[in-house]
Every structure is written in structure tokens, then in C-alpha cells.
Amino acid sequence: MLKAIILIGGPQKGTRFRPLSLDMPKPLFPVAGFPIIYHQIEACCKVPDLREILLIGFYQSNDALNSFIQTAQQTFRIQIRYLQEYTALGTAGGIYHFRDQILAGNPEYFFVMNADVCSDFPLCEMLEFHRQKGDGTNATIMATEATRQQSLTYGCIVGNKETHEVMHYVEKPGTFVSNLINCGIYLFSPDIFTALAISFQKNQEENYSNPELYSFDPNTPSRQVIHFEQDVFVPMAATGRLYVYQTSRFWSQIKSAGAAIYANRHYLAIYNRTHPDLLAKGGEKMPRIIGDVLIHATAVVDPSATLGPNVTIGKNVVVGAGVRVRESIVLEGATLQDHCCVLHSIVGWNSVVGVWTRVEGTPNDPNPNKPFAKLEIPELFTDDGRLNPSITVIGSQVNVPREIIVLNSIVLPRKDLNRSYKNQIIL
């Protein structure tokens, strides 16, 4: 029997995802028609004998999360539970805190993955790799290649090319170590809790031996915080218990709205193989479809509209005559009025884009001329204080009037615009 744990974080996380995370927890944001963690749950359910999925985070229990869990359980016929941390405990602290829940039923192995990871999730192949390494293996890290410069922003792995054992691990090194980076997807044997107990005990001893480090400030990290990357993988390297499974398949992180557009494109491409029935088909009295497009069954799209490539049209969206949408996500309840144009943008829940209005962002795709290049997540502002060009994000319940241009801008929720904007944040 196997289990899977998805680390969904909490409200203090996902700040680069605002304003979209102001209205909905980031793990529930819809990418390619479904919440981010829906794709992970679907991948987990394809692993034979995986019986339970645990979501661990420090979001307060809420209607949106409870409703999602209930729907996902009915869809996939698998037990899904949410375990709420009392505070942020790090990538491994929550695992150790809820160890009794995880070990209930004596699972042979359990997957752990970060909620902001998007991939086609080769979990079955990873499981087979882990089993081949024998009983002494405590953990396997999924890894992929990045460029030398980009590797500095990830956990870097030096592995034995013959045995695939992790010989050295450094989280976000100051200089180049390896172009093999941590994907944030792990497979553990129950013996990993021995290493977690050692890290936990070390933290406690440091706390008691240095009482001045103790703080009543709620913003100070708990001494029960444990990170896999610094506290577990570093000491486990070169011990014969930690291995790396390398994949060349699609992988990225959803750290920003631009990354959501990038993930949307790749999930729609994956649907060609896994769920072709979800993709829109052109035809008589149908809008013109270019490439991969997902249109929710409740959406109303005028036949003269042109959609695609890489477009998701959400629930109850209305798309008027002559509308053009490309490389964008249009969220539930939004209205795109006649002849408007939406390019490289996210249109928020229940927002309106007026007649002949143009909403456009700047894509931030990986450099196609650099092998293994990953999506860059630029800083919001340049060194001289200007907004970095990126996709345009229209928050929820925003009214964009007719015949204006919104370019490379971020519009916070519940705004009524009255003119054109370029490279601005509209507060």
C-alpha cells in the first residue's frame, strides 16, 4: 500500500501569485480547466495500490478547500484528507508532525510533492526506480536538468552517474555545483522518519541551549520547522540512502501568474494524449479553434470568435462576436465583449473586458536556444523601480471599459478602469 502527500503551504505563501491568490488559495487556482493540485491528484491515482492522499498546509479550513476535496474524492474514488498545521512547519516539519497519520496502515512507500509543481508526473517510473534500489533506500528525489545560471536558484544535486546515488546536495548554491536540480517531488520509505527525528531533535537542542533564540513573535519560525532541502538531504548525501531519479519530461513551477500561463499551455498539450475529449474542436457554428483550447461546457462563445492556441475558457464565461484570445486563461463568470482582444493574459473571475478593448501581456518563456532552460521568474520591479514586462493580470470583478489598451499591467480586484494603462499596477 502507498500514500501521497501534497504540501499546499498557506496564505503567507504565494505572494508572487497575487492578486489571483487574494480570492482563492493558490493550490486551487484553475490551470487548464482544473485546480493546480487536481493534476497532481490525478497523477497519484494512476499509481497502482495508492490508497490515500493527504494535503498538508496551514490554510484555515474553508469552503473552497472542503468542496474541492469532496469533489475530488468522488471523481477519483480515493480517500483525500486535509491535515492543518498550527503554523508553517517547512517542507518536512508537517510530515514529521503528522507522522502517525502518514504511517497508519503501514504504507510501503509514500510520495511527497510541492503543490506548485506542474509536470506530467512520471510517478510509476519513479516508483519502479526506487524499488530497484533495495531496502536500504530511504528517499528518491526527482530531478531534471537546468542551465548553469538557472541552477543557482534551485536545489542542486551531484549524483553518481552509474548508481544514481546522491553524493552531494546544496540548496540554492552561491556558485555552480550541478545542472541537475530538485523537482520538488520525492518518494520516501518509512525509514525516512529516523532522519526527520534526528533533525527535529537537533532543532530542539539548539533551542534549549540558546534560550535567547526563543521568541514570542508569531512571525518567528517555530523550532519544529524542518526542511527536507537543508536539514535532511544534505546529511543524507553519500550515505547510500538517498538517490536521484532523473527525468527529461515536462516540469516547471507555478510561482507567478506568468508561470500559470506557461503551465496551462503544457497541460493542454498533455490533454492531447490523456484527455483529447476535453479539447475544443472547430466546426460549423463553432468558433475558430487554433491549437489546444479548452472551453467549459457552460461557456457561451460566439461562432465568430477566434480562440487559441493555448487558451482555457472557464465556467459561465461569455465570449462575444469577433473576440480574439491567445495564450490566456479566462476565469469563471468573465465576459469578453464584442471584438475585444486578450493576449498573454489572465482575466479574473466575473470581470468584464469591453468592446474593442485590447488586454495584452508579455510572455516570459524559456529561451528555446538554451538546452534545458526553465521558465524564468523575474522580480516584479526593475532596479530603477519600473514594473518588469510580464503577462497582464485582471483581478476579479474588474470592469475594463470599451476601446482602451491594458498592456503589461496588474489590476487588483474590484476596480473600474477609465483609461488605458501600460506597465502599471492599478491599486
N, C-alpha and C positions, 0 to 999 in steps of 0.2 A: 504494500500500500504506500502511496505517495501523497504529499501535500504540496501546496504552493502558497507563498506569502507575497503579497504585493504591498510595498511600502508607499503609502499615499501622502505622507507628510502632513502639513497642517496649514492654517490660514496665514502664518507668518512666512511660509514659503511661497514661491510663485510670484514674487513681486515683479519680475520682468514680464509676467503674463498679464499684468493689468493694462487696460481696465476690464478685460474679459473675466478675470478671476474675482472681480468685485461682485458679480451677480451669481456666480456658480463656482463651486470648488474646482480647481484646475483639473483634477483627475476625471471629472465628469464632463469636461468640455468636449463637444462633439467634433470628431475628426473623421472625415469620410462617412458621415452619417451616424456614427456611434461614439459614445464616450471613449476617451483615451484608454481607460482601463478595461473597457469592453473587449478591445482587441487582444489584450493580454489574457483575459479570462478565456476567450475563445481558443487561444493557442494552448493554454493549460489543459483545457477539456479534450484536446486531441492526444494528450499523453495517456497511454493505457494505464489503468489502475490508479489514476489520480482521483482521490475521493473528496478532497476538501480544499477550499481556497479561503485564506484568511487575509483580510485587509487590515493593516496596522497603520495607525496615524494618530494625530492629536486634533483632528477636526471634532467639534462637538457634534453629537448625533443630530442629524437634521432630516427633514422630509425628503429632500432631493437624494441624499445618500441612501436612506432607508428604502425609498421607492426603487432606486436603481438596483439595490441588492435583491429585492423581492422579484423584480422583473428578470434579472439575470439568472436567478435560481430557477425560475420557471422555464426560461429559454434553454438553459444548458443542462437542467436536471442534475445539478450538483449543489452540495452544501456550501454556502458562502456566508462568512461571518465577519463582522467588523469588531476589532479589538482596539479600544481607545486608550492611548497613552495619557497619563496625567500631565505630562509635559513632553517637549521634544526630547527624545532619548537617543537620537542618532540612528545611523543605518543599522546598527547591531543591538543597541540598547533595548529597543522594543522586542526584538527577537528573544533576548535573554529574559526580559521581564515576563513575557508570555510563554516561557519555555514549557510549562506544564500543559498548556493548551495545544502547543505545537506537537509535543511528544505523545499526546493522548492517542491511543490506538496503535502505538508503536510503528510509525512510518519508517520505511526502509531509507528513504531519502526525502528531502524537501527542497523545492526551488524557492529562491528569493529574487525579486526583481524590483527595481525602482519604477514608480508609476509614470515617470516622464520619459521612459524609453519607448521608442517605436521601432518595430522590426518585423520581419516575417517569422521570427522566433523558432529557430531550429531546435526545439526543446527535446524532441525524441532522439535526435542525433547526439545532443549533448548528454543525455541520459545514458545512451549506449557507450559513449566515450568514458563517462565516469565509472560505469560498471567494469569496463575493461581494465581500469587501473587498480582494481583489487580492494580488499577490505581496509587497507591502511590509509586509503584516501579520505581525507576529511572534507575537502572542498575542491570544486572546479569553478574557475572564472571563465565566462565567455569573453572573448577578446576579438578585436578587429584591428586593421592597420589604419594609421593616420599619417599625415605628413609630419616631417620633423618638427616644424614650428607648431602645428596644432597639438602635437602630443604633449606639449608643456602644460596644457590646460586640462589634462586627463590623468587618471592613474596609469602609470607606465609599468609594463611587465617585461622582465627579461626571462625568457624561458629556454629550457634545454630543447633544441630542435629535434632531437631524437626521442626523448622520453616525454616531452611536453611538461616536465616539472617546472614550476615557478622557482627560479633561482634568486630573483631579486624583485622587490616591488617598491615603487616610490609614487606617492600621490602628488600630482602637480609639481614635478621637479623644476628647479631653477635653471637647469641645463639639460641638454638632450641625454636621455637614458635609453629609450627604445621607442620605435614607432608602433609597437603593439600596445593597444590601450584597452582599459577595462570598459566593458559594455554595460555594467550595472545589472548583469544577470548572472546568478550564481546557483550552483547545485551543491547541497550540503548533505553529509551523513550526520546522524545524531551525535556522533563523537565531537562535532564542532563545538558543542556546549562546554566541553572541557576547556577549550581555548577561550571561549567567552567568559567562563568563570574566572580564569586567570586574569583577564583584562579587567573584569569587574572588581576583583579583589585588589588589584593594583591601584585602581582609582580610589577605592575606599581607604587604603593605607596612605595614599598621598593626602587625602582629605583630613585624616586624623592626625597625621604627622605635621600638617601645615594648617592649623586651625584658622590662621589669618586668611586663608583662601576661601573659607566658608562665607557665604553672603546671603542675606535675606532678600536681596534684589531678585524679583521674579524673572528678570531678563537674563540673569546669570545662569549659564548652563548647569544642569544637575550633574552631580558627581556620578550618577548612574548612566551618564551618556557614554556609549561605546560606538566607535566607528569601525566597520569592517576594514576600511581602507588603511587607516593608520594603526589601529590597535590590534588587529587580528592578522591581516595578510602580511604585514611587514615581518613580525616574528615567525610566522609560519613558513616563509620562503626558505627554500633549500633544506627543508626538514623531511622531504619525501611524502608530505601530507597535502600539498597544495599543487594543483595542476591547472593548465590553461587549455581551453578548447577554443581554437581559432576559427572564425567564420569569415567568409568573403561575401556573405549575403547582406541585403539591405539592413542598415542600422543607423539610427540617429536619436537625438534627444529633443524633447519638446520643452525648451527653456523660454521661448518667446513666441509671440504671435506669428512672426515670420517662420519659425520652425513648425508651427501648426500647419501653415500653407504647404510647406515642404513635405511634411508627413502625410497631409491629405493627398498630395499627388501620388506618393508611393503606395499608400493603402489602396487607392483607386486602381493603380496598376496591378496590385496583388489580386484584387477582385476579379480581374480577367481570368485568373487561374482558379480561384477558390469560390467566388460568388458571381459569376457572369450575369446571373439573373437580376442583380442589384443595379447594374449599369443601364443607363438610358439608351434606347435605340431610336434612331431617327425614322421618319416615315411620313406618310400623308397625314395632314392635320397635326403634325408634331413639330416642335421647334427643331431648328438645325442643330445637330449634335456634332461636335468636333472632339475626337479623342475620348477620354474617360470622363463621364459625367454621371453623378448620382442625383436623382430627383425623388424626393419623398412622395409617397402616393397621395398625400393630401395637398401637395403644392399645386397651384394653378399657374401654368406657363403658357403664354400666348404663342401660337404656332409661328409667328414671325420673329420670335426671339432667336438669338444665336448663343449657344452655351458651349464652353469648353475651349481648350482642353483643361482637365483637372479642376472641375467645379463640383461643389456639393450644394444642393438646394434643399433647405431644411423643411420641417413640418409647417404646413399652413402658410408657406411663402407665396406671394403673388408677384409674378413677373409679367410686366406689361408688353405691349407691342413694340417691336423693334429694339428691344433691350439686348445689349451685348455684355456677356460675363465671361471672364477668362481668369484662370488661376486664382480662384476665390472661394470663400465659404460664406454662404448666406444663411443666417441662423433663423430659428423658428419665429414665425409671425412677421417677418420683414416684408416690406413692399418695395419693389423696384418699378417705378412708374415709367411710362412710355419713353422709349428712345434714350434712356439713361445708359451709362457705360460704367462697368465695375471691373477693374483690372488689378490683380495682385492685392486684394483687399479682403477684410473680414467685415461683414455688415451685421451688426448686433441684433439681438432679439427685439422684435416689434419696432424696428427703426424703419424710416421711410427715406428713400432716395428719390428726389423729384425729377420731373420731366426734363429731358435733355441735360441732365447733370452728369458730370464725369467724376468718379471716385477712383483714384489710381495710387498705387504704391510702387516701390522699387524692389524687385526681387533680390534676394541675397543668397543665391545658390552657390554650392561648392564650385570651385574652379575646375572646369572639365579638362583642362590641360595638365592638372596635377593628379597623378595616380593616388588613390586612397584619400583624397581631400574630403573633409567633412564640412558640414554646414557651419559657417562662422556665426557666432552670436556677438555682434558688435555692442559696444557701450551705447547707451541711449543718446548721449551727447558727445560731440567732438571736444577736443582740448580747448577750443575757443568758445565753448558754450552753445554751439548750434546743434540742432537736432540732426542726428545721423539719418540719411535717407533709408527708409525701410518700407515695409508694407503699410498701407493705411488701415487703421482700425476705427470703425464706427461703433461706439458703445451702444448699450441697449437704450431703446426708447428715444433715439435721436431723430430729429426732423431735419433733413438736408433739403433745402428749397430747390426750386427749379433753376436750371440754366446757370449753375455755378461749377467751380472746379475745386475739389479737395484732393490735394497732392501730398503724399508722404507725411501724413498728419495722423495724430491720435486724438479722437474725440471722446471725452468722458461721457458717461451715461446721462440721459435726460437733458440734452441740450437742444435748443432751437437755433440752428445756424442762420445767418442772414447775409453772408457774403462768402467769397472764395477764400481758401486758406492754402498755404504752401509751407511745408516743413515747420509745422507748429503743433503744440499740444493745446487743445482747447479745453480749458478747465471749467 
